[in-house]
Amino acid sequence: MDDWKAELIQGYRDFRAGDYQNQKDLYEELGTKGQSPKVLLIGCIDSRVDPSDIFNAYPGQMFVARNVANLVPAPDANTSFHGTTAAIEFAVEVVGVELIVVMGHESCGGIKGCIAGLGHDPEGGYVNKWVSQIDHVHARLKESGVSEENMQLEMELETVRQSLDNLMKYDFIREKVEAGKLSLQGAYFSIIRAKLMFANEKLEFETVKV
């Protein structure tokens, strides 16, 4: 048996012998009655940034949509980038979440790829086309004088702000936000220090106290 497959099977067995023993009733209820999470978290697919671990969330507590660099496409990009938008629409219109969190993170490979110029050639592959959405964010930061040394971090933060801005361009989201039925929140996670930051009303990131 391949090592990776053996690891998956062992992980499943550990789950059945561990957490599942304490959550049997929860899984049965979720499978029978359905889900009703109040939070949609849009995060990166990076294996080091698992939302369930970071927020200590149990099954059914959080609706999660993950993609390269935690991007929310603008409405006019729907013809090319519809998977994440479909997840957002489902979470808001069907599941009925009350909060959308967009969470960026330290050492993001998608951001690094954009800075390196992958988005300049959107026909060069699926990742190229995806990160081309934030080429303008990179250009804007360069024009504002952000140094190469600080570009990775500033891009990671600014991309979260851009995604929050894009969310408000969707009528079904903006209407609920303006009616007080839905809230938006920017977040950022430092992998090295396991430090979480939330954006305030001015979209400045502040460390969440432990």
Secondary structure as GFF3:
##gff-version 3
##sequence-region A 1 210
A	DSSP	alpha_helix	3	17	.	.	.	ID=ss1
A	DSSP	alpha_helix	19	33	.	.	.	ID=ss2
A	DSSP	beta_strand	39	44	.	.	.	ID=ss3
A	DSSP	alpha_helix	51	54	.	.	.	ID=ss4
A	DSSP	beta_strand	62	67	.	.	.	ID=ss5
A	DSSP	three_ten_helix	68	70	.	.	.	ID=ss6
A	DSSP	three_ten_helix	75	77	.	.	.	ID=ss7
A	DSSP	alpha_helix	83	89	.	.	.	ID=ss8
A	DSSP	pi_helix	90	95	.	.	.	ID=ss9
A	DSSP	beta_strand	99	105	.	.	.	ID=ss10
A	DSSP	alpha_helix	109	115	.	.	.	ID=ss11
A	DSSP	three_ten_helix	118	120	.	.	.	ID=ss12
A	DSSP	alpha_helix	126	131	.	.	.	ID=ss13
A	DSSP	three_ten_helix	132	134	.	.	.	ID=ss14
A	DSSP	alpha_helix	135	143	.	.	.	ID=ss15
A	DSSP	alpha_helix	148	167	.	.	.	ID=ss16
A	DSSP	alpha_helix	171	178	.	.	.	ID=ss17
A	DSSP	beta_strand	183	190	.	.	.	ID=ss18
A	DSSP	beta_strand	195	199	.	.	.	ID=ss19
A	DSSP	beta_strand	205	207	.	.	.	ID=ss20
###
